[in-house]
């Protein structure tokens, strides 16, 4: 994994810090000596291995990839499933934002990880693709299994730009590597993927012939298998989705020139059934949405991007007070996700807006904003998806 400094230059740091932990590059001679000693089953010279394992457990992502190069014994320990399970059970994993971005001028697809605590960006290894594949962001769909530390990327198109693939690629934070998994049964592009009840669902999209699909399929990451699910009640021309109370809500959203009312549907994974979306939710859904705690928040795509919050009891949307959405630094297109009671908005150029929600003196939802400028190296990128993973 590559470190990107605030100036935008990619480099491996001579020292990498996170919180109270500091990792320093070891001179070659010392590194060789430690590697030799560690290969003799001593993880850290002078410490019992059980104590050394506790130290390794506290290594923060994404510095694990760098530290694994110290010795084969460290590499083995850091990729040991037992150690990874212990790390998860001790709740040592921290949330990171994983952004799928596209540079139109260079036709480059890139994944970045943002540490929301330090504001540092890390560039992920390039996603493997077919030799004749082309970079087309709308052909891909991304979803995450946050507590498993897995990012799932589906789809893609061939060099003729008309042949969708069913590719399934999985990124694991534990190894900082991509791997190929069982392909989707239905190749598709311009579709949505989402995480519901521990599975990844591929929803709708377009087929090879360009016809719109209603097919829905679910992926079980533990068995690496796909299963058909109940089909969409109708083929939507555009998608926005969010999971509310365990229900997958999918909508077309309003699009210019607003001549037709949007359609929407809700999916219950337990009964494998779809039903029509409630009218208030559907008609008021006019932009990019995210779940912030138990609140469904939406940033409208018109005017100065007013924000709204959904009232499920009354099936209506209310405008959010406080500071206005910072349209200057946060330019369309943008994507959003919720984390720790805040909404993170990644915009063109990968500038990040962090909105903190609170209840004002009248009991209404309000927001304050903080802007995290992106490195200059990201200036030409536009976000397509943002996912939360614990690593």
N, C-alpha and C positions, 0 to 999 in steps of 0.2 A: 504494500500500500504506500502511496506517495503522500508526503506531507506538503501542504500548500500554505505558505506563510501569508500574512496579511498583505504583503506586496504582490502576491500572485505567483511567486517563483516556486517551482516544484523542487523539492530537495529532501534528502534524508537528513534530519537534524543531527548535529553533533551531540546534542542532548535533547531529550524529550521529557516534558514535565506534564503531570496531571495531578492537580490537588497537591498533596504532600509527597507525591512519589516522583522521583527523578531517575531517568535512565540515561546513562552516559556511554557514548561509543568507546569501546575498549581498544587500546593499541593492539596492533597485530600480534606482537610477541606474547603479550599477556593473554590475548584471546586464544591463541594456539595452546598456551599452557593450561588455561582453564578448560578448554575443549578436551584436551588429553585426559585431565584429571576427572572431568565430568563423565567422560565415556567409560570410566572405571566405576560407574554406578553411584558416583557422588554428585548429586545435583548442584549443591553449593558447597565449596570447600569449607570444612570446619563446622558444618551444620548437619544434624541428622536429616535424612531424607523426608521424614514426616513434617519437620519444621520447614524445610525448603519448599515442600509442596504448598504449605500455607502461604509462603511468600509469593509463589507463582500464581496462586489463586487470586491474589490481589492485583495482579497486573491488569491495568486498564486497557480496553480496546481503544485504538487499534495498534498499540505498541507491541502486542503479542507477536505479530508477524515479524517485527524486527528482532525481538528477543529470541525467537525460535532459531535464529541463525547462529546463536552463540555456540550451541553444541547439539549433537544428536540426542543426548539425554534430555536436554531442555525441550527440544522439538517433540520428542516422544511424550514427555510429561504434559506439555501444553495441548497436545491433541488426544490425550487419553480420555475416553468417554467417561470414566469414573471421576476424573478430575473436573471435567466439564459439568457433570451432574452435580458435583459438590459445589461448584461455583454458583450454579443456578439455585441450589437449595439454600445457600447462604445469602441469596439476594444481593450478590456482588455485581450483577449486571446493571448497566446504566443505559438509559434511552439515548439513541442517536437518531438523527433525521437523515434518511437516505433519499437523495433526489435524483430522478431520471431526467436528464437534460439533453437538448439538441441544439447544435450550432448550424443554422441554415446555410451560412456562407461557406462552411467547410464540410457540410454534410456529415458532421461528427456526432455520434451518440456517446454520452459519457454518464457514469454514475459517480456521484460525490456523496460523502458522508459528512454531516455537520455535527460537531459536538456543541450542543446548545449552551453548555456551561462555560466553555472557553471561547466559543466563536471560531474555532479552528475547523478548516475543511480538510478532508482526506479523499484523494482520488482512488477509486476502486480499480482493480484490474479490468481490462476491457472484456466485455461479454463475448464469449465464443459465438460465432455465427457461421452459417454456410458460406462457402467461397463465393457463390453467386448472389449472396444476399445484398440488399441495398439498405441504406440508412433512411428509414421512414418512421418517424416517431408515432404516427397514428396507427401503425401496424402492430405496435406492441401494447400490452397491458401489464401492469405491475400490481402486485399485492404482497403483503408481508404476513409472516407468522411471528408476531413481535416477541413473545416469550421463548420461542424456539431459535431466535436469531437467524431466521431464514427470509431471504428476499426472493420472490418467485416472479420471473419474467416470462410472459407467454407471447407466442405469435411471431410475427415478422413477415416480410415479403421477399420474393425472389428478385432477380435482376430485371425482370420484365415489369416489375411493380404491379403485377396483376395476379400473382400466384401466392396467396397467403400460405404460411406454414403453420404447423401445429406444435412448433417447438416449445419445450418447457425447460427453462434454465433456472437453476437454484443456486443462489449465493449464500454461503454460510459464514457468519462473522467469526466463528471459531477457527476457521482455517484461512479466511480471506481468499477464498477460491470459488470459482463457478464450477458447476457440474451439470451434465445433461440428464434429464429425467424422462419419464414416460411422456410421450407427446399427447397433445389434446386429440381426441377422436375426430373432432371437427376443425379443420384448418379455418382460420378466420382472421380478419383484421378490423380495425376501427370498432373495438369492442371494449367491454369493461371486465375487470377482474377484482374480486373482493374476498375478504376473509370473514367467514361466518361460521360460528360454532366449531372452530378448529380445522376447517377445510377452506380451500380456495375454490371459488366459483367463477367460471368463465361464462359471461352473459352476452348473448346476441352477437352483433357484428355483421360483417358481410362475407360472402363466400367467394370462391374462385370466379364464378360467373357474375359477380357483382350484385347478386340478390341478397336482400337483407334477411338475416337469420333470427329465428326465435329460440334456437337451441341453447340449452343451459347444461353445463357439465361441471361436476365437482371433482376436485383433486384431493386425495388423501396422501399427505406427505409422508406418513409413517409406513404405508404399504406401497407407495409410489404407483397408485392406480387411479384411473379416472372412472367416474360413474355418471350416467345420464340422469338429469334431474328434470323436474316439471318445466315445460317450455314457457317462455314469456307469453302472456296473453295476446301480445301484438308486437310487431317489429318496430322498434323506435328508431328515429333518424339520428338521434343524438342522446348521449347518456350523461347523467350525473347520478351519483349514488351515495348512500350513507347507511350505516347499520344503526338502527335506533331500537334499543331494548331487545336486541337479538333478532330483529326483523330487518331484512334487506329492502331498502326503499330505492327504487330506480325511477328516474324521470327524464323526459326529453329536455325539460327546461324551456323557458321562453327564448325564441330567437327572432331576430329582425326579419321581416317587418311586423311581427306579432299578429299575423293574420289568422293563425290557428291556435286554439288552446292546447297546451302541452298535455301529453298523456303520461300517466304514472302508474306504477304497480308496486305492491309489497309482497315479499316472499317470506313464508314461514318454513324454515329449514326442518323443523321437527315433523310437520305434517306434509312437507314437500308440496306446498300449494301456493298459488299466487292469488291475490285479490286486488281489486282496483284501489289505487291510492286515494286517501281522503281528499276531498275537493280543496279545502283550505290549504293543506300542505302543498298540493300539486300546483295550484294557481299562484301561490306566493313564492314558489321556488324559482328565483330569477337570477341565480348566479352560482358561485363556487361555495360548496358547503363543507362543514367539518363538525365532528362531535367534540365539544369541549366539556369534559366531564359528562354530565347527563344532559347537557344543553345542545340542541341542534342549532348551529350558527351558520348564517349564510352572508356572503359578500356579493351584493348585486353587481351585475355587469353593465349597468347603465349609469349615466350621470357621473356623480362624484363617488360612486361605489358605496352607497349607504349599506350599513350592516343591519341584519335582522336576526331575531331569535324566535324559534317556533314554540308556540304554546299548544301542547298536545291536548290538554283538557278542553280547550276552546277551538282547536283546529284553526288557529290563526297565527299570523306572524306579527311581531312587535319590533319597531325600530329600536336599535341600541343607542343609548346616549353616550355622553362623555366626549372624547376626542374624535374628530372626523378621521375617516380612513386616509392614510397618507399617500394620496395618488401620485405625488411628485416622485419620491424614490421607488414606490411600488407600482410599476407599470405593467399593464397586461402584456402577454398572458400570465396568469399566476395560478398557483395551486396551493392548497391549504391542508393543514392537519391540526389536530388538537393534542396537547401534551401538558400534563401537570397544571390543568386549569387555565392554560393559555392557548391562543390560536397562533400558529406559525404560518405565515404567508410567504411563499417563495415566488418572486416575481421575475420579470425579464431582467437578464443580467445576473440573476441569482441573488439579488439583494433580498434580505429577509426582514419582514416586519413581525414583531412579537407583540401581540395584543393581549393585555391582562384584563380579564373580565372581573367585574365586581358589582355589588348591589349598592346603588346610590341611596341618598337619604329618603327617597320616595319608594324604595323597594324595587326600582326598575334596574334592568341590566345596563351597565355602562362599561366603557373600555378606555384604557390608556395604551399608548403605542411607544415602542422602542424600535429603532432601525439598526440593523446589523449589516453594514455595507459588505458586499462580496469582493473578493480579490479581483484585481483588474484582469486577470487571466480568464475570468468567467464572463466577461462583458458581452460576448456574442452568443451566450447560451440562453435558451428559454426553457423553463421547466415543463415537463409533461406529467410528472407524478411525484408525490412526496409520501414516504412511508416511515413509520416509526419501528425501530428494532431495538431490542435490548441486547447489549453485547458486553 
